[in-house]
Amino acid sequence: MLEYAKKHEPKLKELYWDIAFDPFYQFIDYSAFREDIKLPEDTYRQNDFVSVWDGEIIGHITYSINRIANSVDSFGCVHFGKNHPYIFGKDLVTAQKEIFEKFKFNKISFCVVIGNPIEKTYDKLVQKYGGRIVGIWKQDRRLLDGNLYDSKCYEILAEDYFNTIKNNEKK
């Protein structure tokens, strides 16, 4: 179940510090350093949600809001641990659905560091909803391991999302 992250800020900060230097999570910050997570005081420029199952935070979903373009940028997520991946996946789908259907944003754009285990899932998601790979930035990020990585950027337009939904309903 999705809840506003602000309600869970102390626990969310603790969870991020628990994984801060775990090599498995090196892809989440797009950088070689760590800092305290800063949740916004309002929802004008950013939305932050936590995925909660049985009272436990199992994930974090965040995105920036561009009010001028009516779009969502820097969509990102972190699944903490290996517990309940199906539940977290459902919450990700809910977040995407709310972006287009509830909040009426026109576009989602996001990037992934190439090599991140979630990259293949993002490729499939973008293909499923008629999105596209916008481009690849070479040697764009240095991560905890000290290596430079390329970044791949995506976008999904609301129009393509709704066309996919409509076509799936016809089947």
Residue pairs with C-beta under 8 A, 6 or more apart in sequence:
1 51
1 52
1 53
1 91
2 49
2 50
2 51
2 52
2 61
2 91
2 94
2 95
3 49
3 50
3 52
4 48
4 49
4 50
5 12
5 39
5 48
5 49
5 50
5 60
5 62
6 39
6 40
6 48
7 50
8 50
8 52
8 57
9 39
11 57
12 37
12 39
12 50
12 57
12 60
13 36
13 37
15 57
15 60
15 80
16 34
16 36
16 37
16 60
16 78
17 34
17 36
18 80
19 25
19 28
19 78
19 80
20 34
21 34
21 144
23 144
23 145
25 78
26 143
26 144
26 145
27 112
27 113
27 115
27 116
27 117
27 118
27 143
28 76
28 78
30 111
30 113
30 141
30 143
30 151
31 141
31 142
31 143
32 142
32 143
32 144
32 146
39 48
40 46
40 48
43 65
44 65
44 67
45 64
45 65
45 67
46 62
46 63
46 64
46 65
47 62
47 63
47 65
48 60
48 61
48 62
49 60
49 61
49 62
49 91
49 95
50 57
50 59
50 60
50 61
51 57
51 58
51 59
51 60
51 61
51 79
51 87
51 88
51 91
51 92
52 58
53 83
53 84
53 87
56 83
57 80
58 79
58 80
58 81
58 83
58 84
58 87
58 88
59 77
59 78
59 79
59 80
59 88
59 91
59 92
60 77
60 78
60 80
61 75
61 76
61 77
61 91
61 92
61 95
62 74
62 75
62 76
62 77
63 72
63 73
63 74
63 75
63 76
63 99
63 108
63 110
64 72
64 73
64 74
65 71
65 72
65 73
65 105
66 72
66 73
69 106
69 107
70 104
70 105
70 106
70 107
71 105
71 106
71 107
71 108
71 109
72 99
72 105
72 107
72 108
72 109
73 109
73 110
74 109
74 110
74 111
75 108
75 109
75 110
76 110
77 88
77 92
77 95
77 118
79 85
79 88
96 108
96 161
99 105
99 108
100 108
100 158
100 161
100 162
104 158
105 158
106 157
106 158
107 155
107 156
107 157
107 158
108 131
108 155
108 156
109 134
109 153
109 154
109 155
109 156
110 122
110 153
110 154
110 155
111 137
111 151
111 152
111 153
111 154
112 118
112 119
112 122
112 151
112 152
112 154
113 119
113 140
113 141
113 143
113 149
113 150
113 151
114 136
114 149
114 150
114 151
114 152
115 149
119 152
122 152
122 154
123 133
125 131
125 156
126 132
126 133
126 154
126 156
128 164
129 156
129 160
129 161
129 164
130 156
130 157
130 160
130 161
130 163
130 164
131 154
131 155
131 156
131 157
131 160
132 154
132 155
133 152
133 153
133 154
134 153
134 154
134 155
135 152
135 153
136 150
136 151
136 152
136 153
137 150
137 151
137 153
138 150
139 148
139 149
139 150
140 148
140 149
140 150
140 151
141 148
141 149
141 151
142 148
142 149
143 149
